[in-house]
């Protein structure tokens, strides 16, 4: 049976690439507006896309807060989706001391299914002025870079992940593997 994972469009420049990678990996996928009601969404997982600059600092991001509060399937927030997630759950998000644009060295600090069979250190593509300065209490930090301490985080009780970098672009090493791992997580959660 095919895994159904939709990409919530928060206005990011690479939302279509997130959709494309999932499609290439065999997921039943499509892009949906961020005001799509959760009720009636028959999916196995959602990717909360990146967005326009500073969108992660927004008080609301369509119905993204509702997805985070009520979804009973895995969620993966990328860039602004990650930042919004952190702020929504009580973390702190703000301007990065050193904004990252281009390649960065990511170091995975804790084993996690999202990084299964991904090297402890890899290159990833960054494009952000803002970042998670303090993760929410209910989240553990999984990975960081020299200039951004919260490159990846996971909710300690629910299947919710956030990543600052962009696994959907070809410049990120093992990006397809990270998406495949998320698909596997969604499959196991069914």
Secondary structure, DSSP 8 states (H G I E B T S, - for coil): ---BEEEEEEB-TTHHHHHHHHHHTT-B--EEETT--STT---SEEEEEEESTTGGG-S--TTHHHHHHH--SEEEEETHHHHHHHHHTT-EEEEEEEEEEEEEEEEE-S--GGGTT--SEEEEEEEEEEEEEE--TTEEEEEEETTEEEEEEEESSSSEEEESSBTTSTTSTTHHHHHHHHHHHHHHH-
